[in-house]
Amino acid sequence: MSDTEISTKVTPALHPDNIKEIDGYDEDTAPYLGQVATAFSEAYEGIKAVWHAKEKGATNPTWNEAQAMIHTDDFAQKKLTRITKHFDSAMANLNKGIEAMEQQLASPIQHSGSSAIAAEIRAHVKTLSTEDRHKFLDEAQKAGDHTTLSAVLAAPGYLSGVSETERQVRTRLYHEASSPAVAKKLKAMKAARSMIEERAGLVFTQIEKAVGAPAHKVKALREAKSQAEAAFILKDAL
């Protein structure tokens, strides 16, 4: 568990410990999700802080309810700015990392072994029926037969009878099997990105709930306050 204390006033969906429930999260992938955990921690603690500010504001004898709400909203907007910056930064870095890993897993395969043998393998695969060809390549993938897979996947599909779509899919599977650590990190990072996309928006409603009023009501209070204060401004006589 993290050091973030649970609050009944904040939705559990924003607690940073949710990161640990991501499929693929472990000590290897944790460092790649650290900024995401920090963003959720900032959100959770920030909302808690707004609730605390609201409670303290209510005890100020010089403020009425409207004044307390305006001051709470001032504090809440500062927290919201900080929270959204953390989420934006985490999302930007996730996208950058995911793009790099996607490119790595989709990169062309280099030939392995004799070119003559590779040509024979492709010729053999081309003679197979579609069903037998799928079975043959599936078994090669399962066995980790890099010679066979590289012979077929490193060359244009028409040389082995494999469609371009299938070649791209199998190339991805080849790289994932060859680089399991990269595949695991990519999976965890994609899940973390989805978590931000699904939950970050909750911050706005949670902040509004902590302040105690929707944005339009707070805006109306601010305008009324400004108009009232304007009456006390001394203007130079002509």
Secondary structure, DSSP 8 states (H G I E B T S, - for coil): --S----TTS-GGG-GGGGGGSTT-STTTGGGGHHHHHHHHHHHHHHHHHHHHHHHHTT-TT--HHHHHHHHHHHHHHHHHHHHHHHHHHHHHHHHHHHHHHHHHHS-----S-HHHHHHHHHHHHHS-HHHHHHHHHHHHHHT-HHHHHHHHTS-GGGTT--HHHHHHHHHHHHHHH-HHHHHHHHHHHHHHHHHHHHTTHHHHHHHHHHTS-HHHHHHHHHHHHHHHHTT------
